[in-house]
Amino acid sequence: MSDILPFVVVGLATGSVVSLAAMGLVLTYKTSGLFNFAHGAVAAAGAYVFYELWDQRGLPWPIAAVITLAVAGPLFGLGLELLSRRLGPLDTVPQVLGTIGLLLLIQSIAVQIYGPSVRNFPQFLPTSTFGVVGVRVGYDQLIVVILAAAAAAALFAFFRSSRLGIAMRGVVDDPNLLAMSGTNERQVQRTAWVIGTTFAALSGVLIAPTLGLDAFLLTLLVVQAFGAAAIGRFSSLPMTYAGALIVGVAAALVTRYTADFPSLSGLPPGLPFIVLFIVLIVRPPTEIRAKVASRRGSDRPRLELTREAKLGLGGVGLIGLVAVPHVVGVRLSVFTNGLTFAIVFLALSLLLWTSGQVSLGQLAFAAVGASSFSHFASGAGLPWLVALLLAGLVTVPVGALIAIPAVRLSGIYLALATLGFTLLLERFVYTTGLMFGATGNRPMPRPAFGSEGVGDEGYYYVVLAVLVVSVVVISLLLRSRLGRLLRALADSPVALRANGVDTTVALVLVFCISAFFTGIAGALIGSATGSVSGTGFGLFDSLFLVVVLAISGRSPITSAFIAAALHRVLPSYAPDFFVDNQTLLFGAIAVGASVLSAGTEGLRARMVTALRTAEWRSRRSPVAARFKEAG
């Protein structure tokens, strides 16, 4: 017992910090219906503000803490409330795009100001210890646990007894009835956002001395709050608090028992994401608010090209791609990389635009394909093309595994499940022998025609051939019955099921097909450089792909090529400012595009209402009646 208690103490302290972030997340989601994927970035921003005031400007830490929590935290909340007001009525894609864009934007600003390296964040709470049943407990740990418990108790009492707390519960159940009682729904939501973001900022300030000042690490730690929120079913604050403590203690105990097994070193940090994935599947939550299950704006008039025009444009594009090696010179490898990512974007657009499924871990499929290809080609000595096809096939069961939550979940919860699965692979599986191994690097041969492997130009044409085949196959799929089912699934899954169509098979197939092509793309990415590691296949890389694809248009084929050009080719021609601020710019564009989408939807709704009203009045006007009588 004496060996276990120190880990329990550490787990309670960590779980208490996570509980603050988790309760803030649940509070904002309950009241606004917008799930904030940038919640971890808000925590990181709070830590940076506190660090700037205390360590850089020399303010006493209590004053810096008051300014951070009483000024910066509420300001974050007011800004996010404005964003939620625009994004809340929309469907899943603009919501995810806007909040992920905000996450990337905040991270990029922090990196631009403070640099990418981890900064030391001195402990500001007392570090002395005292003994309890033979265990040394730090006063800083005790303060954190008491703060979290007091915050949870205060929130519980606030919701039960205060008028504003009751109004926050009512805004979820029936906002129209709340408005009839004279309570301003917008004011209630604004207060909830202020409290939620202040909790996030507090969690960032409390955990920064342990992790150091690093935007990515701080964001990932608060992402662990998603697992605690899942235990509370994204609605119960007491269960969320208890879930955070349980996950924190469990992760600390797992650290104790896996210390002698280096291959399991990724299990403790991956435990919250295991919890998130399992809870979402076993006990899926209900939607906070009923939303229209359709792609908004899918009935807008669009410029449709004839089949002959599409074939003509495709032919011209193919001729241009064939001529690339003769005109780009030393940038040939950049275009080769662009072609491989065009395949990744094709597979992602099949999920995002065709079937309406949001996947936040697409590059996890690419990582599985790359490592499997290395095992087949270098380990087993199989021919290059056989190894490539097997790499795609090995990725198919992973796609089927992701399809399990897709069958039971939709919208935000499916996005969360794919996020949890990606982080689990990244933290626990990437470093094992199944994938990249302890060294984190695997050889990736190129195809050989004769005794030697192909050069850069030959490999470019190999990748181009694979891309052409991928485009043809996906185009045929979009025109098939499965393609029509997937589009109907995105437009209205409820109507599809009401007509007796089983959507399970369609969902499993689309994830398997997407995983297959992404796995092949992962193998091609590694073969281009001769080796591959887990670097470049992480969660934030996948999030960046979603953002780039989302701002590249909604055409499944065209958007993939535009996204690949923006993501891989354009930076080699752009000035250094664009390259250095690429993530920041795309994050800002993503937020702006989401807000613009909300404005467009609102304008379109008002125009439709005005036209219908004018039509109704014209049919019932006395003048129309007299003309009708006169024949």
C-alpha positions, 0 to 999 in steps of 0.5 A, a space after each residue: 500500500 505504501 508503494 501505491 499511495 504516492 501514485 494515488 496522490 499524484 493521480 488525484 492532483 493531475 485528475 483535479 486539474 483535468 476536472 477543471 478543464 472538463 467541467 468548463 468544457 461540459 458547461 459550455 457544451 451544455 448551454 451552447 450546443 457547440 463542442 469547443 475543440 479549442 478548449 485545450 488551446 484556451 488553457 494553453 493561452 491562459 498559461 502563457 498570459 500568466 507566464 508573461 505577467 509573472 515571469 516576464 513582467 515581474 508582477 507578483 504571482 497572485 496579481 498575475 493570477 487575478 488578471 489571468 482569471 478575472 480578465 483574460 479568461 472572461 475575455 476568451 469566453 466573450 469571444 468564444 460566445 460570439 463564435 458559438 452564436 454563429 456556429 451553434 445553429 450549423 451542422 458538424 463540419 463548420 463547427 469542427 472547422 471553426 474550433 479546430 481553426 481556432 486551436 491552430 491559430 492560438 497554438 501558432 500565435 504562442 509559437 510565434 511569440 515564445 518559440 517552439 521549444 519548451 520553456 521552464 515554468 517555475 512553480 509558484 505554489 509552495 513546494 514543501 511537503 507534509 506526511 500523511 500515513 507515511 506518504 509525502 504530500 506536496 502543499 501544491 498538490 493539496 491546493 490543486 485538489 482543494 481548488 478543484 473540489 471547491 469549484 465542483 461543489 460551487 458549480 453544483 450548488 450554483 446549478 441547484 440554487 441560483 436563478 442563473 444556474 437554473 436558467 443554464 439548465 433550462 437553456 438546454 432543455 427548452 430555450 423558447 420556454 426560458 425566453 417566455 419567462 423573461 430570461 435572456 438566453 444569450 446572457 445565460 450562454 455568455 455567462 457559461 462561456 465566461 465560467 468555462 474558459 476561466 476554468 480552462 485558463 485555471 487548469 493551464 496555469 496549474 499544470 504548466 509548472 509540471 509540463 513546462 510552457 509548451 503549447 502542444 503539450 498543454 493542449 494535449 493535456 486538456 484534451 484528456 479532459 474529453 475522456 472525463 467529459 465522456 464519463 459524464 456523458 457531456 452533461 453531468 458536472 458531478 460525474 465529469 469531476 468524478 471521471 477526471 479523478 478516476 482517470 487521473 488515478 488510474 493513469 498514475 497507477 498504470 505508470 506504477 505497474 508498467 515502469 518495468 515494461 518499456 513497450 508499455 510506456 505509452 499506455 499511461 498517457 493514452 489511458 484517457 483516450 482509451 476511456 474516451 473511445 470505449 465510453 463513446 462506443 459502449 454508452 453513446 451520449 444523446 445530443 445536447 440539442 436536436 439539430 437538422 441532420 442534413 448538409 446545410 446548403 446542399 440544395 443550393 444551385 451549383 454550376 454543374 459541368 457536363 461529363 464531356 467537360 469534366 473529362 476534358 478538364 481532367 485530360 488537360 490536368 493530366 497532361 499538365 501533371 505529366 509535363 511537371 518533371 520537365 518544367 519544375 526542376 529541383 522542386 520535383 520532390 515537392 510535386 511528388 509529395 503533393 501527389 501523394 497527399 492528393 490521394 490522402 485528401 481524396 480519401 478524406 473527402 470521401 468521408 467528409 464531403 460525400 458521406 458527411 463523416 468527420 474523421 480527425 485522424 486520417 493520418 493514422 491510416 497513413 501511418 499504419 500503411 507506411 509501417 506495414 509497407 516497410 514490414 512487407 517490402 524490407 522485412 519480408 522482401 516482397 515485391 514493391 507493388 505487392 507490398 503496396 497493395 498489402 499495406 492498403 489492405 492491412 489498413 482496411 481492418 483499422 478503418 472497419 474498427 473506426 467504423 464501429 463508432 460511426 455506426 453508433 455515433 454521428 457528428 461531434 461524437 464521431 469526431 471525438 471517437 476518431 480523435 481518441 483513436 488517433 491519440 491512442 495509436 500515436 501514444 501507445 502503438 507508434 513506438 511498438 514493433 507493430 509500427 515504427 519500433 523503439 528507434 522510430 524509423 523504418 526503411 522504405 524502398 522504392 520500386 525497382 525496374 531492373 537491378 536498381 530503384 527508380 530515380 526521382 523522375 521515375 518515382 514521380 510517374 509511379 505516384 502519378 499512376 497510383 493517383 490516376 487509378 485512385 481518381 478513377 476508382 473513386 469517381 466510379 464509386 461516386 457514380 455507383 449505388 454506394 455513392 448515391 447512398 453515401 450522399 443520401 446518408 450525408 443529406 438525411 440519415 434519418 430519412 434513409 433509415 425510415 425508407 428501410 435502408 441499412 446504413 451500417 454496411 455503407 458506413 463500414 465500406 466508406 471507412 474501409 475504402 478511405 483507409 485503403 487509399 490513405 494506407 497506400 498514400 502513407 506507403 508512397 510518402 515513406 518511399 519518397 524519402 527512403 525511410 519513415 517514422 511516426 513524425 508527421 502522422 500525429 493528431 495535429 497533422 491530421 487536424 491541419 489536413 481537415 482544415 486545409 480540405 475544408 477551405 478548398 471547396 466541397 467537390 470530392 475530387 477537385 477539393 483534394 487537388 486544391 488542398 494538396 496544392 495549398 498544403 504541399 506545393 504552394 509553400 515551396 513557391 511562397 515567400 518565407 512569411 507564408 511558410 513560417 506562418 502557414 498554420 496561423 494563416 490556415 487557422 485564421 482562414 478556417 475560423 473566417 470561413 466558418 463564420 462566413 458560412 454561418 452568415 451565408 446560411 443566415 442570409 439565405 434563410 432570411 431571403 427564403 423567408 422573405 420570398 415565401 412571405 411575398 408569395 403568400 401575400 401575392 396569392 391572397 391580395 385583393 388585386 390577384 383575386 380580381 384578376 382571377 375573377 376577370 379571367 
